[in-house]
Amino acid sequence: MPSRRSRRPIRSPISAWFPRPARRPTPLRRKASRTIPSSPIERFALAAFLACTLALAGCGGSASGKNGDEALPGVGLYGSLPILWGESGDIRGFLESENGRHWARDLLQSGSLKPLDSLADAGGSLPLPRGDVLVLAQPRPLTPQENVALDNWVRAGGRVLLFADPMLTAHSIFALGDARRPQDMAMLSPILGRWGLLLEFDEAQQSGERLVELREGAVPVNLAGRFRTVQKAGKETVRCSLEAAALMADCRVGSGRVLALADAALLEDSHDPQDAEQRRAILQKLLRRVSRPI
């Protein structure tokens, strides 16, 4: 344990990380022990098919959210957290995980939901309408093409709700080094730097979930990071304000907006209905906030 509190910037590795190509989904007619599809889009399609087949939930999103809430804007989802599918190494486990749907799944599906495999298409553009909100849930390191596509999309009017956790505390059934495991440390220095932000982590802080007050309510955090604004020449189109002891950054980037949290504990799954509903309400308010003009 260091003798004084230290804040170290979270930096990307020297070598660029390139995600492996998504594998084709394993046909259901094969053995149940086969590995499930690894692509987010393929997993989402399979989950929707299974939900309809087993009548566990309605297929597709409705015009209004849960409990009659006003419909959310269209949402694009990109990240490593198992929100749309549970963690499982085979089809049987994947079927069983449908019984314990993540609390955020129905909320995100209340509008038009588009899960993304990449942030850059063949033409180098982010494949999401600018009127939608892009949720980045502890994403893996972005490629140079994705960094450019994301920055251009935001500056042209896109909206981003980012969860960047420097020390992820969510449990995973997959071991360190397994490609299916969520990203343990956010490594987004290039794009954060473009938006005038630096993510820091205090190694002296104690572990354990605690609540931090935002204007949207009390949000749970655990081993959270903090943002620091950095001034760069030629970035006059970026303006950020920090909230809740720098846990949150609200940035105007060109014509767009980025709302970033330096922790992802809010998105951890909860089997307590009351706790899950409180988390859902906070996420819904964050989505509405980032969709409004800054």
Secondary structure, DSSP 8 states (H G I E B T S, - for coil): --SS--EEE----SS------------TTS-TTS----SHHHHHHHHHHHHHHHTSS-SS--SS-GGG------EEEEESS-SSS---SSHHHHHHHGGG--HHHHHHTTS-EEE-S-S--TTSS-SS-TTSEEEEES-----HHHHHHHHHHHHTT-EEEEE--SS-----SS-TT-TTS--SS---HHHHHHTTEEEEEETTS--S-EEEEETTEEEEESS-EEEEE---TT-TTEEEEEETTTTEEEEEETTEEEEEES--GGGS----HHHHHHHHHHHHHHHHHHHS--
